């Protein structure tokens, strides 16, 4: 009975091991780094749109792989030289990280707000009357609706940001602010 359990356990472990997954087949090794099929497919999937047809050919895949290998060699050299630990590099990564994080947050909140905003016919009609628009109402109705919706979304986004600021502890040192000389 123990032998059967050991065989089952070994078979299970072998089946779950990374070496048996199709995405973990090594396509290229650059020094100690092993580029897997999964890594390559990820890079491939994020290739520029205008290169997609070329990448369907064997020559295109080979050329793309050569570029990926070259990129890895350069990255390894940069790490070897310690560039990845330099202050300027760390600051640029921090800046990129902040921008990406903010972009994702604002996109999500914008999508949420957009789903909650409604524009009513009476609002569209009032905007049309007040604008002095000369074109027929039916022709500009959708355009006016978009303008009103955008305005409401912007107001809701600004209100959300102000609410976040109100809930936060914020203290400004005016003396330090005044002492900073603009350059």
C-alpha positions, -999 to +999 in steps of 0.1 A: +000+000+000+028+024+009+044+018-025+012+028-043+010+060-023+046+068-030+041+062-068+010+083-068+028+111-049+058+110-072+035+110-103+016+140-089+047+159-081+062+152-115+029+162-132+030+195-113+067+203-117+075+234-138+095+214-163+064+196-176+044+227-184+044+237-220+050+274-210+081+264-192+100+250-221+133+269-224+135+286-257+169+303-251+194+307-223+214+338-218+240+333-191+220+321-161+187+334-173+164+309-190+139+325-214+109+302-214+083+296-241+058+314-218+082+345-215+086+346-252+048+343-259+042+371-234+067+394-252+052+382-285+017+390-274+027+426-265+045+432-299+035+463-318+004+459-339+022+466-372+046+436-366+020+410-359+018+396-395+056+394-397+058+376-364+036+348-378+065+338-400+095+317-389+119+344-400+099+370-380+099+348-348+136+343-352+142+380-356+120+388-326+139+362-305+172+377-316+159+411-304+147+396-271+181+380-266+199+413-273+176+431-249+184+405-221+222+407-228+220+445-224+198+443-193+223+419-177+252+442-186+233+472-170+228+451-138+265+440-139+275+477-139+251+484-110+229+508-130+199+491-115+210+503-081+217+539-090+196+567-075+186+581-109+174+547-121+154+542-089+138+576-092+128+569-128+113+536-118+094+552-089+081+579-113+069+553-138+053+532-111+034+562-097+022+572-132+011+537-140-007+533-106-024+567-110-035+559-146-051+526-135-068+541-105-082+570-125-093+548-154-112+524-130-128+553-111-137+570-144-154+538-156-173+534-123-185+570-124-194+568-161-217+539-153-235+559-127-240+591-146-273+597-164-283+626-187-320+634-188-339+648-218-349+679-199-312+687-193-304+683-230-333+705-240-323+732-214-287+731-227-300+734-263-322+764-254-294+782-234-267+776-260-284+795-288-276+766-311-290+772-347-289+736-359-319+714-355-323+698-320-323+663-334-290+668-352-271+680-320-290+661-293-263+633-290-235+658-290-252+678-263-258+647-243-220+638-245-211+673-234-234+672-204-222+636-195-186+646-197-192+677-175-210+655-149-182+629-149-156+656-144-176+671-115-180+636-099-143+628-103-133+662-087-158+656-059-143+621-053-108+635-052-119+663-028-135+637-005-103+617-005-084+648+005-108+656+033-104+621+047-066+625+046-043+641+071-025+668+052-001+693+068+018+719+048+049+736+062+044+771+049+079+783+060+096+756+040+073+763+010+082+800+011+119+793+014+120+773-018+134+795-045+119+787-080+146+779-105 
